[in-house]
Amino acid sequence: MNYLRGHLEGVRAMVEKDVYCIEVIKQNIAVMAAIKKVNDMILENHFNTCVTAVIKGNDEKARKKMIKELLTIFKTSHNF
C-alpha cells in the first residue's frame, strides 16, 4: 500500500509539473495494475479465510450471501 501511495503521489507531481499527458497516462495504468494486484492478494486471502470458514460451516444463509458477494465482485471487476 505504501508503494501505491508513493506511486500515486508521483503521478500527482507529474500533473503539477505539466508532464506530457501520455507519460501521465502510462503511470496511471501502472497504478491501476498495482491496485489490481493488491485486490488479487486481498481476494486470495478472503478465499483462504472467510470463504473457507463459511463453506465449511453449516449456515446455508451465510453461504448463499458469500456466493452472492463473490459473484458481484467478479462481475464488477470485469468492468475494469
Stockholm file with secondary structure:
# STOCKHOLM 1.0

chainA/1-80         MNYLRGHLEGVRAMVEKDVYCIEVIKQNIAVMAAIKKVNDMILENHFNTCVTAVIKGNDEKARKKMIKELLTIFKTSHNF
#=GR chainA/1-80 SS CHHHHHHHHHHHHHHHTTCCHHHHHHHHHHHHHHHHHHHHHHHHHHIIIIIHHHHHSSCHHHHHHHHHHHHHHHHHHTTC
#=GC SS_cons        CHHHHHHHHHHHHHHHTTCCHHHHHHHHHHHHHHHHHHHHHHHHHHIIIIIHHHHHSSCHHHHHHHHHHHHHHHHHHTTC
//
